Amino acid sequence: MSRHVPLARENRQDPRLLPLISVVPYVILAALTVVTTVAEHGARRSLLIDLGLCAATALWMLCMFTLRRDRWEQPAPMGVFFAGLVVLTGVLVARDPWFGLLTPACYFYAFALLPWPWRLPGVAVVAFESGVAQSYGVPKDDAVGLIAFVAVLAVNIICMCGLSWWEWDAEQKDQQRESALGQVREANRRLQATLAENAALHRQLLVQAREAGVLDERQRMAREIHDTLAQGLTGIVTQLQAAEQVTGSPDRWRRHFAAATRLARESLAEARRSVDALRPQPLESAGLSEALAGVADRWSALHGVTVRFTCTGTARPMRPEAELALLRATQEALANVARHAGAGTVTVTLGYLEHDVVLDVTDDGRGFEASPAHVTAREPAAPDAGSAADGDAGSGPKGALEGPGSACGGGFGLEAMRDRIEGVRGTLRVRSAPGAGTAVSARVPHEAAAEVAR
């Protein structure tokens, strides 16, 4: 059974419909009362009966419907009211055919008050009364008259029941549309709430990304300053101090002065490249192995310490950031050898393995008492058997070590070196012992040439 919305409730949306059930029936009944009075003024008894029925009908509508607005939405009382009105109308139609004009009021009540499917038989009964009134003068004692009578009844019942079904179907579609619109409104409300939440999250992510970008750039500049300016200035100070101690040897003084000047120019160039986020000059003009060999040669000439550079395996293209990390690690390790190790020989080994690239910087300096200080970010890949470059990397303790004689040194240098290596998913290890020198090993995953080309 469908849920029918009474006309009383619909009147809140369309007040123009209210007169159809509250005013029009009384107007029709009053007009029919006047017609009855005029038509039956000569038949006093019949007139009194008809006027009594008209009054009873008016009182029924007034007491059961018009004055009981609180019951308009209650199916049972409205069903009783409609049934009584149909009976009174039928009696009036049976007495005088012109009371068939009261059936439109009955239709109004049927469509407004009866729920489906009770509306269908209610409309059919009213249509039957209307058909009887319309065919009142048709003779029913012969076949033609009887057929005409039945045809009038059928037309009235079929048309009005069809109209009732069409109106019910329209109500169903309206309810479905209203339900769909309600769901759409709810979906829109939730969408608006979700969009507002997403906008807030987007703003928060932008703030966090901006803060992360500032922090990353600050760390990058700190590493670059340490790896270029700090090391260059340290070398300049060392050369100037050496030149200051030279007396009576202009050639040696000039050599130290020229070295300091060259370091100053190189540091200035590297500082400009760091600000512009460009690759270091050694990597611009050569591959990684040639760049490391050049760094080792210049450091050896500057500090007077023998440096042996070896490259094993087949060189393959790497990511620029991985090459930069290995270059800076080599520079930092050599700088700390000069500051702390007091070594006579340094070995720099670059090994290209199947899946990794390994850099080893070892010295024969004073070494230090190893104590765990940092833990590596990840375990290195399994070393390839027989690789000369992997020998130092696999034999050290798990974790990075530092001390006063370490090739890593203390302070920001070790942190910068480790951050660079771990930034390319690599591992940094240090092993040392007093009097046994220090070995620094950096392992970086190797990128295939085809992937780099993409």
Residue pairs with C-beta under 8 A, 6 or more apart in sequence:
1 115
1 116
1 117
2 115
2 116
2 117
2 168
2 171
2 172
3 115
3 175
4 114
4 115
4 116
4 119
4 171
5 171
6 72
6 73
6 78
6 112
6 113
7 17
7 18
7 20
7 21
7 72
7 111
7 112
7 113
8 69
8 72
8 73
8 112
9 72
9 73
10 17
10 112
11 17
11 18
17 112
20 108
20 112
21 65
21 108
21 109
21 112
22 66
24 104
24 105
24 108
25 61
25 102
25 105
25 108
25 109
26 58
26 61
28 101
28 102
28 104
28 105
29 54
29 57
29 58
29 61
29 102
29 105
31 101
32 54
32 92
32 98
32 99
32 101
32 102
33 51
33 54
35 98
36 47
36 50
36 51
36 54
36 96
36 98
37 47
37 51
39 96
39 98
40 46
40 47
40 50
41 47
46 95
49 95
50 92
50 95
50 96
53 88
53 91
53 92
53 95
54 92
56 88
57 85
57 88
57 89
57 92
57 102
60 81
60 84
60 85
60 88
61 81
61 85
64 77
64 80
64 81
64 84
65 72
65 78
65 81
65 109
68 77
71 77
71 78
72 78
72 113
75 113
75 114
75 115
75 118
78 113
78 114
79 113
79 114
79 118
81 109
81 113
82 106
82 109
82 110
82 113
82 114
82 122
85 105
85 106
85 109
86 106
86 122
86 125
86 126
86 129
89 99
89 102
89 103
89 106
89 126
89 129
90 129
92 99
92 102
93 99
93 100
93 102
93 103
93 129
93 132
93 133
94 132
97 133
97 134
97 136
97 137
98 133
99 133
100 129
100 130
100 132
100 133
100 134
100 136
101 133
103 126
103 127
103 129
103 130
103 133
106 126
106 129
107 123
107 126
107 160
110 119
110 122
110 123
110 126
110 164
111 119
111 123
111 164
111 167
114 122
116 168
116 171
119 164
119 168
120 161
120 164
120 165
123 160
123 161
123 163
123 164
124 157
124 160
124 161
126 160
127 153
127 156
127 157
127 159
127 160
127 161
128 153
128 156
128 157
130 156
130 160
131 152
131 153
131 154
131 155
131 156
131 157
132 153
134 152
134 156
135 148
135 149
135 152
135 153
138 145
138 148
138 149
138 152
139 145
140 146
140 149
219 419
220 277
221 274
222 412
222 416
223 328
223 416
223 419
223 420
224 270
224 271
224 274
225 271
225 274
226 332
226 412
226 413
226 416
227 328
227 331
227 332
227 416
228 267
228 270
228 271
228 274
229 267
229 270
229 271
231 267
231 331
231 332
231 335
232 263
232 264
232 266
232 267
232 270
233 267
234 335
234 339
235 259
235 260
235 263
235 302
236 260
236 263
236 264
236 267
238 338
239 256
239 257
239 259
239 260
239 263
239 302
240 256
240 257
240 260
242 256
243 252
243 253
243 256
243 257
243 260
246 252
246 253
246 256
259 302
263 302
269 281
270 280
270 281
273 279
273 280
273 281
278 284
279 320
279 324
280 291
280 324
280 327
282 290
282 291
282 294
282 295
282 327
283 291
283 320
283 323
283 324
283 327
286 294
287 315
288 315
288 318
288 323
288 326
288 327
288 350
289 311
289 315
289 350
291 323
291 327
292 309
292 311
292 326
292 327
292 330
292 348
292 350
292 359
293 309
293 311
295 327
295 330
295 331
295 334
296 307
296 309
296 330
296 334
296 346
296 348
297 307
297 309
299 305
299 307
299 334
299 338
300 306
300 307
300 346
303 338
305 337
305 338
305 343
305 344
305 345
305 346
306 344
306 345
306 346
307 334
307 345
307 346
307 347
307 348
308 345
308 346
308 347
308 348
309 348
309 349
309 350
310 347
310 348
310 349
310 350
310 388
311 349
311 350
311 351
311 352
312 349
312 350
312 351
312 352
312 387
312 388
312 389
313 351
313 352
313 353
313 387
313 389
314 352
315 352
316 352
316 446
316 448
316 449
317 447
317 449
317 452
317 453
318 357
318 444
318 446
318 447
318 452
319 424
319 447
319 452
321 423
321 424
322 357
322 424
322 426
322 444
322 445
322 447
324 420
325 420
325 421
325 423
325 424
325 426
325 442
325 444
326 350
326 357
326 359
326 442
326 444
328 416
328 417
328 420
329 359
329 361
329 417
329 420
329 421
329 428
329 440
329 442
330 348
330 359
330 361
332 408
332 409
332 413
332 416
332 417
333 361
333 407
333 408
333 417
333 440
334 346
334 348
334 361
335 409
335 413
336 406
336 407
336 408
336 409
336 413
337 343
337 346
337 361
337 363
337 365
337 407
337 438
339 409
340 365
340 366
340 404
340 405
340 406
340 407
340 409
341 363
341 365
341 366
341 367
341 405
341 407
341 437
341 438
342 365
342 366
342 405
343 363
343 364
343 365
343 437
344 364
344 365
345 363
345 364
346 361
346 362
346 363
346 364
347 360
347 361
347 362
347 363
348 359
348 360
348 361
349 358
349 359
349 360
349 361
349 362
349 388
349 389
349 392
350 357
350 358
350 359
350 389
351 357
351 358
351 359
351 360
351 387
351 388
351 389
351 390
352 389
352 446
353 381
353 383
353 384
353 387
353 389
353 390
353 446
354 384
354 446
355 381
355 445
355 446
356 380
356 381
356 443
356 444
356 445
356 446
357 443
357 444
357 446
358 387
358 389
358 390
358 393
358 441
358 442
358 443
358 444
359 389
359 441
359 442
359 443
359 444
360 389
360 391
360 392
360 393
360 439
360 440
360 441
361 407
361 439
361 440
362 392
362 437
362 438
362 439
362 440
363 407
363 437
363 438
363 439
364 437
365 405
365 407
365 437
365 438
366 405
366 434
366 435
366 437
367 405
367 432
367 433
367 434
367 435
367 436
367 437
367 438
368 403
368 404
368 405
368 406
368 432
368 433
368 434
368 438
369 403
369 433
369 434
370 397
370 401
370 403
370 430
370 431
370 432
370 433
371 401
371 403
372 397
372 399
372 401
373 399
373 400
373 401
373 402
373 414
374 399
374 400
374 401
374 402
374 414
374 418
375 398
375 399
375 400
376 398
376 399
376 400
376 422
376 427
376 428
376 429
377 418
377 422
377 426
377 427
378 422
378 425
378 427
379 427
380 393
380 394
380 427
380 429
380 443
381 443
381 445
383 390
383 393
383 394
384 390
392 431
392 439
392 441
393 429
393 441
393 443
395 431
396 429
396 430
396 431
396 439
396 441
397 429
397 431
398 429
399 429
400 408
400 414
400 418
400 428
400 429
400 430
401 408
401 430
401 431
401 432
402 408
402 409
402 410
402 414
402 430
403 410
403 432
404 410
405 432
405 434
405 438
406 414
406 430
406 432
406 438
407 430
407 432
407 438
407 439
407 440
408 414
408 417
408 430
408 438
408 440
417 428
417 442
418 428
421 427
421 428
421 442
421 444
422 428
424 444
424 445
425 444
425 445
426 442
426 443
426 444
426 445
427 442
427 443
428 440
428 441
428 442
429 440
429 441
429 442
429 443
430 438
430 439
430 440
430 441
431 438
431 439
431 441
432 438
432 439
